[in-house]
Amino acid sequence: MLDRIRTTHPLVYRHFRALDNGGEQLGSILAIDRYWEQLSLPVPEVLLDGGKMPTGVPVSGDFDIVYAGGTLGLLHAAVMAVRYGWRVLVMERGEPARTTRDWNISRGELLRLSGTGVFTETELDSLIVRRYRTGWVEFHASQERRKRLYIDDVLDCAVDADRLLGMAMAKIVSTPGSRIMGRTSFRACYRFDDHVVVEAEGHDGVQLRFRAKMLVDSMGIVSPVAMQLNGGRPQTHVCPTVGTIATGFENADFEVGEILASTEPAELSGRGGRQLIWEGFPAKGEEYITYLFFYDRVDSPNDKSLLNLFETYFRKLPDYKRPGAGFTVLRPVYGIIPAWSHDGSGCTRAVSDDRILLLGDAASLGSPLTFCGFGSMVRNLDRLTSGLDHALRAGTLGRDSLAGVSAFEHNVASMANLMKYMCFDARTDEPDFVNELMNEVMIVLDGLPPRYRQAMFRDEMTLDELATVMLKVAWRYPKILAATWSKLGLQGSAGFVKNIAGWAMATSTGRR
């Protein structure tokens, strides 16, 4: 498989060829890249009426919940099995408890998982492989105006994601009646009045069926269930992301996390343009993680291929972190971080159906600006699991009831709308637009108490905090007013106002 890219992507070929599983990693990247092809194909029908289920394949097991997807779904499943006693089956098309990205979080936020009663503080502390003294954000603005904003207690702990998931998996399989199946792919879900039958395919091609009270979809951005429930438009915005866990950088600071950093104006091309942004986080030992990504509309003409972005990553990496003579790639990290713009007063995305619940990236309710799916899961895991436990015991597993068991948060939805300003548009934006705007935001945050910057980068902003920041940025950077029309338009502006109004109402009534 690697030979196919020897000439088209020579830098990817050189670095992936040195990996033991370079061909397998390339296959996973190409599988994610097929997401873009799916958007132009007829919407797949994977949720079907029980009367359409073919005969001849026996049911292989009975469970309370079947999870399709075994990354963030493992955390949810562990709580449902261990704390609430439900029989769960987790199916994963690859190896369970393996991620394609790594996770950073603050210790206080990570320890929220201990509130579920499934993980102890000692266990969670053992997952932290590196803690940073501080972190910073800096955008490529003019040298005399450029502001490097330092932020403490934000994304300052590197977490061994695979160990956390492995810990969750061990707790699941030790619970009577629960099971995990790797190399097993979801194919369809047949719904009956009082149960579902989930159809899957094993690694050997054998067709399998499992009966359950409901299906939880945690298949990520490529979920065919999310595609069907949202009419073939499961996301409005995306953040294609690639990077590596590597050793041998000459200028890596292992005491500091680089939360967001740009090194150049927007990259223009015949298809449009992208504002490329870097992240850099120390990991265990001498390992250092670097990411390259950009924010974009799903329907923009920009090249969003992860394979092509990886070639750009290796080409531009020396401009950000200098690989030394001993530079070695240990593992690639990659994915498409999804987002949904809620142009309304609440959750405007389908995240449930009768006996169906979307979770994690499949639900696309996290903010792609900073915290993504892992942070959203940590913040909401307790109420997500307690809410689903209540629905299961009450037998209220209809679409509307399950819609309330979601990770939707008004403040995160508002921040996701603001992400539109991070999407460079060559038709309306100057090449320095995103850098200049974000530099002004950093200047404003630097003049406010530390809680403002911490709240923004932990997805914890209150309505009055967001209003304060927005008004100060508008005062300093009047261009933002004209840009609002090009970025949001009439419908988007009206939707954002509705979103803020819904947030205000929820705040006044004590809801999320």
PEVEN-V473616 format. One record per backbone hydrogen bond with DSSP energy under -1.0 kcal/mol. NH is the residue of the N-H (numbers start at 1). CO is the residue of the C=O. E is the energy in kcal/mol with one decimal. If there is no record, write none. Layout:
BEGIN
[[NH CO E] [NH CO E]]
END
This chain:
BEGIN
[[4 1 -1.2] [5 2 -1.7] [6 3 -1.0] [9 5 -2.2] [13 9 -2.6] [14 10 -2.2] [15 11 -2.1] [16 12 -2.9] [17 13 -2.1] [19 16 -1.6] [22 19 -1.1] [25 21 -2.5] [26 22 -2.3] [27 23 -2.1] [28 24 -1.9] [29 25 -2.2] [30 26 -2.5] [31 27 -1.8] [32 28 -1.8] [33 29 -2.3] [34 30 -1.0] [35 32 -2.1] [36 33 -1.3] [38 34 -1.9] [39 35 -1.2] [40 37 -1.3] [41 38 -1.2] [48 189 -2.8] [50 191 -2.6] [52 49 -2.3] [53 50 -1.7] [60 209 -3.7] [63 211 -2.7] [64 87 -2.4] [65 87 -2.0] [66 214 -2.0] [67 89 -3.7] [68 216 -2.5] [69 91 -3.3] [74 71 -1.5] [76 72 -1.4] [77 73 -2.9] [78 74 -2.2] [79 75 -1.5] [80 76 -2.2] [81 77 -2.2] [82 78 -2.9] [83 79 -1.5] [84 79 -1.4] [86 80 -2.5] [89 65 -2.2] [90 179 -2.2] [91 67 -2.9] [92 181 -2.4] [97 70 -1.2] [105 157 -1.9] [110 106 -2.4] [111 107 -2.5] [112 109 -1.3] [113 110 -1.9] [114 111 -1.5] [115 112 -1.6] [116 113 -1.4] [117 114 -1.6] [124 120 -2.4] [125 121 -2.8] [126 122 -1.7] [127 124 -1.3] [128 125 -1.3] [129 158 -2.6] [132 156 -2.4] [133 255 -2.9] [134 255 -1.1] [135 151 -1.3] [136 257 -2.0] [137 149 -1.9] [138 260 -2.3] [141 139 -2.0] [145 142 -1.4] [146 142 -1.5] [149 137 -2.6] [151 135 -3.1] [157 105 -1.5] [158 130 -2.9] [159 103 -2.4] [160 127 -2.5] [161 159 -1.5] [164 160 -2.1] [165 161 -2.5] [166 162 -2.5] [167 163 -2.4] [168 164 -2.1] [169 165 -2.6] [170 166 -2.3] [171 167 -1.7] [172 168 -1.9] [173 169 -2.5] [174 170 -1.1] [175 172 -1.9] [178 175 -1.9] [179 88 -2.5] [181 90 -3.0] [183 94 -2.7] [184 92 -2.5] [185 201 -2.6] [187 199 -2.8] [188 199 -1.6] [189 46 -3.1] [190 197 -3.0] [191 48 -2.7] [192 195 -2.9] [196 212 -2.9] [197 190 -2.7] [198 210 -3.0] [199 188 -3.1] [200 208 -2.7] [201 185 -2.3] [202 206 -2.8] [205 202 -2.1] [208 200 -3.1] [210 198 -2.0] [211 61 -2.4] [212 196 -2.3] [213 64 -1.2] [214 64 -1.0] [215 355 -2.5] [216 66 -3.0] [217 357 -3.0] [218 68 -2.6] [223 220 -1.7] [227 223 -1.6] [228 224 -2.1] [229 225 -2.6] [230 226 -1.5] [231 228 -1.5] [232 227 -3.4] [233 230 -1.8] [236 339 -2.0] [237 339 -1.8] [238 296 -2.7] [239 337 -2.0] [241 335 -2.7] [242 292 -2.4] [243 333 -1.6] [244 290 -1.7] [245 331 -3.0] [246 288 -2.5] [247 328 -2.1] [250 322 -3.2] [256 253 -1.0] [257 134 -2.2] [258 280 -3.3] [259 136 -1.8] [261 278 -1.8] [262 138 -1.6] [266 431 -2.5] [267 274 -3.3] [269 272 -2.7] [272 269 -1.0] [274 267 -2.2] [277 293 -2.7] [278 261 -3.8] [279 291 -1.7] [280 258 -2.2] [281 289 -2.8] [283 287 -2.7] [287 284 -2.5] [288 246 -2.7] [289 281 -3.1] [290 244 -2.0] [291 279 -2.2] [292 242 -3.1] [293 277 -2.4] [294 240 -1.0] [296 238 -2.1] [298 236 -2.5] [300 297 -1.3] [309 305 -2.2] [310 306 -2.3] [311 307 -1.4] [312 308 -1.9] [313 309 -2.7] [314 310 -2.3] [315 311 -1.7] [316 312 -2.6] [317 313 -1.8] [319 316 -1.9] [320 317 -2.0] [321 317 -2.6] [324 248 -3.2] [327 324 -1.7] [328 247 -2.5] [330 245 -2.7] [331 245 -1.7] [333 243 -2.4] [334 100 -3.1] [335 241 -2.1] [337 239 -2.2] [339 237 -1.9] [343 341 -1.3] [344 342 -1.8] [353 356 -2.1] [355 397 -3.2] [356 353 -2.6] [357 215 -1.9] [358 351 -2.6] [359 217 -2.6] [362 359 -1.2] [363 360 -1.1] [364 360 -1.2] [372 367 -2.4] [375 371 -1.5] [376 372 -1.8] [377 373 -2.4] [378 374 -2.5] [379 375 -2.5] [380 376 -1.9] [381 377 -1.7] [384 380 -2.9] [385 381 -2.4] [386 382 -2.3] [387 383 -2.1] [388 384 -1.8] [389 385 -2.5] [390 386 -2.1] [391 387 -2.0] [392 388 -2.6] [393 389 -2.3] [394 390 -2.2] [396 391 -1.7] [397 395 -1.2] [402 398 -2.5] [403 399 -1.7] [405 402 -1.6] [410 512 -1.9] [413 409 -2.6] [414 410 -2.0] [415 411 -2.0] [416 412 -2.4] [417 413 -1.6] [418 414 -1.8] [420 417 -1.6] [421 418 -1.7] [422 419 -1.9] [423 420 -1.1] [428 425 -1.2] [429 425 -3.1] [433 430 -2.4] [436 432 -3.0] [437 433 -2.7] [438 434 -2.6] [439 435 -2.1] [440 436 -2.0] [441 437 -1.9] [442 438 -2.2] [443 439 -2.1] [444 440 -2.5] [445 441 -2.6] [446 442 -2.1] [447 443 -1.0] [448 445 -1.3] [452 449 -2.0] [454 450 -2.2] [455 451 -2.5] [456 452 -2.3] [457 453 -2.1] [460 455 -3.1] [466 462 -2.4] [467 463 -2.4] [468 464 -2.0] [469 465 -2.1] [470 466 -2.8] [471 467 -2.4] [472 468 -2.0] [473 469 -2.4] [474 470 -2.5] [475 471 -1.9] [476 472 -2.0] [477 473 -2.9] [480 477 -2.2] [481 478 -1.9] [483 479 -2.4] [484 480 -1.5] [486 482 -1.1] [487 483 -2.7] [488 484 -2.9] [489 485 -1.0] [492 488 -1.3] [493 489 -2.3] [494 490 -2.4] [495 491 -2.5] [496 492 -2.4] [497 493 -2.2] [498 494 -2.2] [499 495 -2.3] [500 496 -2.5] [501 497 -2.5] [502 498 -2.7] [503 499 -2.0] [504 500 -2.6] [505 501 -2.4] [506 502 -2.4] [507 503 -2.5] [508 504 -2.1] [509 505 -1.5] [511 506 -2.3]]
END
